[in-house]
């Protein structure tokens, strides 16, 4: 699993023929499918909208590489981002089927929220496209194309049919989903993103677009603030995080020599500080820095809130059982790798932390789990956490957080 190049290559190769056939099917749905009137009209408009979005993701995946990011203009990069997030962008979201409220309005109360939940699942193809994970994109294509076959029938489609189709897909993909989830978070050998941060031209803000995250105005402002810092200031911030991480081992009586990897998170725009921290972790305590995540402003918090309970409603008990089995095997197979994980070192940005901590309420039409579904989801989360704790116990690691507060930050309260 953790051999990134071979892992992607193997799974992409296995799904390549089906992936290309799916693109042809999506093109037909998006552009060539005959127009429908009557009961099927809204269903086919929905299908065309989702097919067009999935095609955008495949087009981006095909062209994204280092050469493209080096040569693309600011206008092109901004257009790319708008195309990927247009359905959930706040100004468009009220009239998008990605929004459960609008989906219910145009698709009906019986199926609208379920069909919107499928859109929420399809949005993940943006992340998969950045990482060239065609095998994961293929999995979502399968779900959508199976759903299209159902929606294309010349009769009324009932809620339980859609619900069963989605639930069965989740169950069939449960093991693969847990593998991908674990791989994305704890792939310590995947150095591609970290190396991009370390080698990119830090004087050009356009390079932020190559990191696979939506670039907000706030991120660009953070970038400008950090660019104005002296080398000594950047070094001091990075060094304070490294020393706080080191102290976490000594204060807890833990063995710093037993670990070899540190996971790092930082807010988009702080690449200059992060790159210095990578260097110091390697040189000061001889740890391999792993870039776990780049935090950023959400494109639309309402979209996140509207879809956060979708899986809890749609997942079956069988899904949870298979997912836990898959996670357990994944962690056991990679126990030696997990065992050297020494914990997290985090740069935080107070204004961003405040945004991320805000609790946006879902719309009335969003899927809401019942008590039994909530209990199953809660039990699954607890058992999954116990598995991670078994292979990466908290009492053997360190955690450090350095809030980056700059004197020239215009958003900082006086």
N, C-alpha and C positions, 0 to 999 in steps of 0.2 A: 504493500500500500504506500509506504512512505518514499519509495523511489519515484519521484514525481514524473520524470521524463518517461520512464517505461510504463508507469501506471496510466498516464494519459494516453500514451501511444497505443498501448494494448487495448484499452477500452474504446478509444476512438476508432481503432481499426475494426473492432468487432461490430460496431454500429454504423460504419461508414456507408455501406450500400443502402441500408434502411434510411439513414439520415438524408442521403441525396434523393431517394424516392419521396420522402416526406416533403422535401422542399418543392418538388414538382406538384404534389398534392396541395400544398399550401398556396402555391401560385395560382392553381386552378380555382380554389375557393376564393382567393383574394381578388382575382381579376376576371376570370372567364366563366364563373358559375352563372347560370341564367338567373334573371331577376324573378322574384316570387312576389305574389300578391296574396292577400288573405292571411290566414292563421300562421303561415310559415314565414311571412315577410320579416317580422322582428327577429325571428330565430336566425334567419340567413344574414340579416344585417349584423347581428352579433357575431356570427361565424366569420364574416368578412373582416370585421374589425380585429378580431383576435388573430386571424391568419396574417393580416397585414403587419401586425406588431411582431409576430414570430419571424416573419421574413426579414424585417428590419434587423432583428437580433442575428440572424444567420449572415446577413450582408456585412454587419459590423464585425462579426467574428472572423469572416474571411479576409477582411482588409486590415485588421488591427495587427500591426507589428511595429518594431522599433523604427523602421524606415518611414512608415506612414506617420507616426507621431512626430518624428523629426521634421517632416516636410509639410505637414498640414498647417493651414492657417488658423488663426484664432476663430475666424468665422466658421470654418469647416468643423472644428472641434466643438464649437458651441452648437452647431446644427446637429452634429452627432448626438450630443447629450440631450437636446430637445426632442429628437426623434425617439430616444429610448425612454424618456420619462414624460412624454407629452400626455399620456393617458392619466397620469396621477398628478401632474402639475396642477397646483391649486386653482388656477384660472380656468382650466379645462375639466377638472375632476367633476364638477357638478353635472356635466352632461356626458359622462363617460360610463360605460358599463363596468369599469373597474370599481365604480362607486355603487355599493349595494342599493342605496336609495334610488338612484337613477335606473339601475337594472330592474328593480321591482316595478318602477313606473312603466318601463317599456316592454318588459318581459313577463310581467305579472307576478303577483304575490307568491304563487306556488313555486316558481322556479327561479325567479330573478336573483335572489340572494345566493343560491347555489351556483348559478352561472357566473356571478360576480366573483365568487370564491375561486372558480377555475382561473379567472383573469389574474387574481392575486398569485396563484401558483405559477402562471405563465411569466409574471414579472421577474421571477428568479432567473429567467434565461439571460437577463442583462448581466448578472454576475458570472454566469457560466460562460457567456460569450467572451467577456474580458479574459477569462482564464483558459479559453480555447477548450472547454469541456464539452465537446460535441456529444459525447455519450449521455451527459446529463440533460442537454438540450433535447436530445432524441427522446428521452423518457417523457418530457412534457409534450413533445409533438405527438407521441403515442396517445396520451390522454386526450388531447384536444381532438385528434382525428377520430378516435373512438366516439367521443362526444358528438362530433359532427355527424357521424353515421346515424346516431340516435335522433338528433335534431332535424335531420333531413327526411325523416319518415313522414308520410302523408297522413298524419293523425295527431291528436293531442298527445303531448308528452307529459307524463306525470312526475311529480316531485320524487317519489320513491325510486323511479327508474334512474334519474340523474344521480341521486344520492348513492344508490347501489353501485353505479358505474365508477364514481369517484372513490368510494370506499374500497372497492375491489382493486382499483389501481394503486391506492396507497398501500394496501396489504401486499400486493405483488412486488412492490418496489421498496418495502420496508427495510430489508437488509441492505440494499444498495443505498438508500437514503442515509442510513446511519454510517455507512462507509464513507460517503461523500462528506457528511457533516463532520465526522472525526478528522478526515483528511484535510478539510479546509482550515480547521482550527489548529490541529497539532501536527502538521506536516513539517517537522523540523528540518528536513533535508531540502525542502522547497525554498531555495534561496533567490528565485527569480525576482520577486517583488522587492525584497530587501536590496538586492544588487542594483535594481533600477534606481532606488532611492539614493544609494551610495554613489552611483556613477552618473546620474542625470545632471544636466546643466542647472545648477541651483540658482542661476541668475535669471532664468527665464520662467515666468509663472505658467506659461503654456504647458510645461512639462507636468503640471499637476493633473492634466487631463489624461495622462498615460497611466495613472495609478489605479484605474478601475473604480473610482468613486465619483459621485456627482459633485461638481465643483461649484460651490456657492460663492456669493459675493463676500460672505464672512470669511470663507477660506482664503480668498484672494487678499483680504485685508490682513489676516493673520500672517500670510506669506510676506507681505510688504513690511509688517512690523518686525518680523524676524530678520529680514534682509538688512534692516537698519542697525542690527546689533553688531558689536565688535566681535572679533574672533575670541577674545577673552571672555566676553559675556556668554557666548554660545558654549564655550568649553566649560565654564563654571556651572551652567545649568545642567549640562549632560553629566558632569562629574558629581554633582549633588545627588542625582538619581542613582548613579552607580554606587556611591558610598552608602546611600540609604538602603539599597538592596543588599549590600555586603553586611551592613549592621543587622539586618533582619535575621541572618544566619547566626551571628554571634549572640545576639540578644535572646534568641530562642534555643540556644544550645544545639544548633543543627550543624551538620557536617557540610560545609561549603565545597569541600573537595570531592564529595560523593556525586555532585551534579555537574553537568557540562553545558546545559542549554538554558537560556533565559528568553522568555517570550516578552516582546515589547509592543506596546500600543502607544499611538500618539495621534493628535488631531491633524487632519489635512491642513497643510500650510506650514507645518513645523518640520519639514524635511531636513533643513539645515541642522537643527538641534538633534533630530533623530539620528542622522548620519554620524554625528560626533559621538553619540551614545553607543552606536554600534561599534565604533572604533575603540572606545574606552573599555567596553565590556570584553572585547577580544584581548586588548593589551594589558589591562589592569588586573582582571581576575581570570583571564583565559577561558571565558565562556563563549559559546557560539550564540550570537544574537539571532533570534527568530522573530520575524515581523508577523505578529499574530493578527493585528487589525489596524486599520487607519480609521479613526473616528471622524464623523462628518455630520453636518446638519442634514436632517431628513428632508427629502424633497417635499413630502407632504405628511405631517404627523397624522392627519385624519385618515389617510389611506392605511397607515400602519394600524391605527386603532380599529378601523372597520374590518380588518382581516386577521387580527391577532388570535381570535378564537376559532377560526375556520377548521383547523385540523382537529381541535377538541370535539367539534360537532361531527366531523366526517370520519374520523378514525375508529376502527372497530377494536374490540378486545384482542382479536387475532393480530391486528397490526402491531399493537403494543408488545405482544408476546414475541413476535418475530423480530421486531426492532431491538428489543433488549437482548435477544439471543445474538443478533448480528453485532451489536455493540460489544457484548462480552467477548465474542470471538475476535473482533477487530483489535480490542485492547490486549487480549492474551497473545495474539500473533505478533504484536508490536510491543510487548512488555519491556524488553530491553531498551527500546527507544524511549518509552514513556518514563522509565525509571530514572533517566538522566535529566529529566525536566526539573529545573530549579525554581520555577515560579514565574511571576510577572513583574515587570518594571513598566510603569505607566506615566507618561506625560499627560496631564490633564489641562484643560482650558476652562476656567470657571464659567464663562458665559455659555460655552457649548455644553458643559455638564448640566447647567440649569435647563437648557432646552431639552436635552435628552431625558431629564428627570420629570418633565411635565407629563401629566396624565390626561391625555385627550380621550374623551368619551366616544365610543362608537356610535354610529347613527342608529336609529330605531330599527332599521331594516336589516342590519348586520346579523349574521348567524350568532345565536346565543346557545351555549351548551346547557343541558339540563344538569341536575345534581349528580346523576350517575355518570354522565360524561365528564364532568368536572373532576369527580373522584378518580376515574380511570386515568385522566391526564395527570392529575397530581401524583398519583401512585407511580406512574411511569417516570415522571421527572425525578422523584425521590430515589427510585431504584437505579435510574441512569446516573444520577449524581453519586450514588454509592459505588457504582462500578468505576467511575473516574477516580473517586477517592481511594479505592482499593489499589489502583495502579499508580496514582499520583497523590499520595496522602499530603494534606495541607501541612501537617506538623513536620514534614521533611523539607519544606520549601520556604522561600522568602517572598514577600510582596512589598513593593515600594511604589509610592505615588508622589510625583513632583508637580504641583500646580504651577503652571507657567504664568506669571503675572508681570507684565511689562509696563514700565513707567509711561511709555508713549502710547498705551492702548486707549483709544478714544471711547471705547465701550465700558471701561472700568469706572466704577463709581468713585467719586472723590471722598 
